[in-house]
């Protein structure tokens, strides 16, 4: 009799855990599930699994964003501005638009520090890329 109850108890516990995860994912937009997933993603096997699930979900919802994210991974996790701009130049117009919308939605787009950075950010958002660099004071006589 107890041999039959052990698998039923294990199955019930797994179903209860799965139901709790589904409930936490639906309740208040997953606010309480995010810290749990963040903690679980420290385990390498689960981290790869979560990344795979996330990429699959993005590919279903927004294929242009998924393509842009794959192309932007060549720049690395914390790229210098030159590498980031080089990776951005490889994106098509729809990919660039989807990527910039996602970045703004996540709040990862830093506030520009000065006028030049604001203008550069505006040009990138419009899809025109950075302005050509102009050397100033090039015709002065050497003393």
C-alpha positions as CSV (number, residue, x, y, z in Angstrom):
1,X,0.0,0.0,0.0
2,X,2.8,2.5,0.9
3,X,4.5,1.6,-2.4
4,X,1.6,3.1,-4.3
5,X,1.4,6.2,-2.1
6,X,5.1,7.3,-2.6
7,X,4.8,7.9,-6.4
8,X,1.4,9.6,-5.9
9,X,2.9,11.9,-3.2
10,X,5.9,12.8,-5.4
11,X,3.6,13.4,-8.4
12,X,1.3,15.6,-6.2
13,X,4.2,17.6,-4.9
14,X,5.5,18.2,-8.5
15,X,2.1,19.3,-9.7
16,X,1.7,21.6,-6.7
17,X,5.1,23.2,-7.4
18,X,4.3,23.6,-11.1
19,X,0.9,25.1,-10.2
20,X,2.6,27.5,-7.8
21,X,5.1,28.6,-10.5
22,X,2.2,29.2,-13.0
23,X,0.3,31.2,-10.4
24,X,3.3,33.3,-9.5
25,X,4.0,33.9,-13.2
26,X,0.4,35.2,-13.8
27,X,0.0,37.1,-10.6
28,X,1.0,40.8,-11.0
29,X,2.9,40.2,-14.2
30,X,5.3,37.8,-12.6
31,X,6.7,40.2,-10.1
32,X,7.2,37.5,-7.4
33,X,8.5,34.9,-9.9
34,X,11.4,37.0,-11.1
35,X,13.5,36.7,-7.9
36,X,13.0,33.0,-7.8
37,X,14.1,32.6,-11.5
38,X,17.0,34.9,-10.8
39,X,18.1,32.7,-8.0
40,X,17.6,29.5,-9.9
41,X,19.5,30.8,-12.9
42,X,22.7,30.7,-10.9
43,X,22.7,27.0,-11.5
44,X,24.4,26.6,-14.9
45,X,22.0,23.9,-16.2
46,X,18.9,25.9,-15.3
47,X,20.5,29.1,-16.7
48,X,21.0,27.5,-20.1
49,X,17.4,26.2,-20.0
50,X,15.9,29.6,-19.0
51,X,18.0,31.3,-21.8
52,X,16.8,28.8,-24.4
53,X,13.1,29.3,-23.3
54,X,13.5,33.1,-23.4
55,X,15.0,33.0,-26.9
56,X,12.3,30.8,-28.1
57,X,9.6,33.1,-26.7
58,X,11.2,36.1,-28.2
59,X,11.5,34.4,-31.6
60,X,7.8,33.6,-31.5
61,X,6.7,37.1,-30.4
62,X,9.2,39.3,-32.3
63,X,11.4,37.6,-34.9
64,X,13.1,40.9,-35.8
65,X,14.2,41.4,-32.2
66,X,15.5,37.9,-32.0
67,X,17.6,38.4,-35.1
68,X,18.9,41.7,-33.8
69,X,19.8,40.1,-30.5
70,X,21.8,37.4,-32.2
71,X,23.7,40.0,-34.2
72,X,24.3,42.2,-31.2
73,X,25.8,39.3,-29.2
74,X,28.9,39.7,-31.4
75,X,29.6,42.9,-29.7
76,X,29.8,41.2,-26.3
77,X,28.0,41.8,-23.0
78,X,29.6,45.2,-22.2
79,X,31.0,46.5,-25.5
80,X,32.9,49.7,-26.0
81,X,31.0,52.3,-28.1
82,X,32.9,51.5,-31.3
83,X,32.1,47.8,-31.2
84,X,28.5,48.5,-30.3
85,X,28.2,50.9,-33.2
86,X,29.8,48.4,-35.6
87,X,27.2,45.7,-34.4
88,X,24.4,48.3,-34.8
89,X,25.4,49.0,-38.3
90,X,25.0,45.3,-39.2
91,X,21.3,45.5,-38.3
92,X,18.6,46.1,-40.9
93,X,16.1,48.9,-40.3
94,X,13.4,46.7,-38.9
95,X,15.9,44.9,-36.6
96,X,17.3,48.2,-35.4
97,X,13.8,49.6,-34.7
98,X,12.9,46.4,-32.7
99,X,16.1,46.4,-30.8
100,X,15.9,50.0,-29.8
101,X,12.3,49.6,-28.7
102,X,13.3,46.7,-26.5
103,X,16.2,48.6,-25.1
104,X,14.0,51.6,-24.2
105,X,11.4,49.3,-22.8
106,X,14.0,47.7,-20.5
107,X,15.3,51.1,-19.5
108,X,18.8,50.0,-20.5
109,X,19.4,53.1,-22.7
110,X,21.5,55.5,-20.6
111,X,20.8,59.1,-20.4
112,X,23.3,61.1,-22.6
113,X,25.7,63.2,-20.6
114,X,26.0,66.1,-23.1
115,X,24.6,67.6,-26.3
116,X,26.8,65.5,-28.6
117,X,25.7,62.3,-27.0
118,X,22.1,63.3,-27.2
119,X,22.4,64.1,-30.9
120,X,24.2,60.8,-31.5
121,X,21.5,58.9,-29.6
122,X,18.8,60.7,-31.6
123,X,20.5,59.8,-34.9
124,X,20.8,56.2,-33.9
125,X,17.1,56.0,-32.9
126,X,16.1,57.5,-36.3
127,X,18.2,54.9,-38.0
128,X,20.7,57.2,-39.6
129,X,23.8,56.2,-37.7
130,X,26.5,58.6,-36.3
131,X,27.4,61.8,-38.1
132,X,30.7,61.9,-39.9
133,X,33.6,63.2,-37.7
134,X,34.7,66.7,-38.7
135,X,38.2,67.8,-37.7
136,X,38.2,71.3,-36.4
137,X,41.0,73.8,-36.7
138,X,42.8,71.8,-39.4
139,X,44.2,74.9,-41.4
140,X,46.1,76.6,-38.6
141,X,49.8,77.3,-39.2
142,X,52.3,75.4,-37.2
143,X,54.5,77.6,-35.0
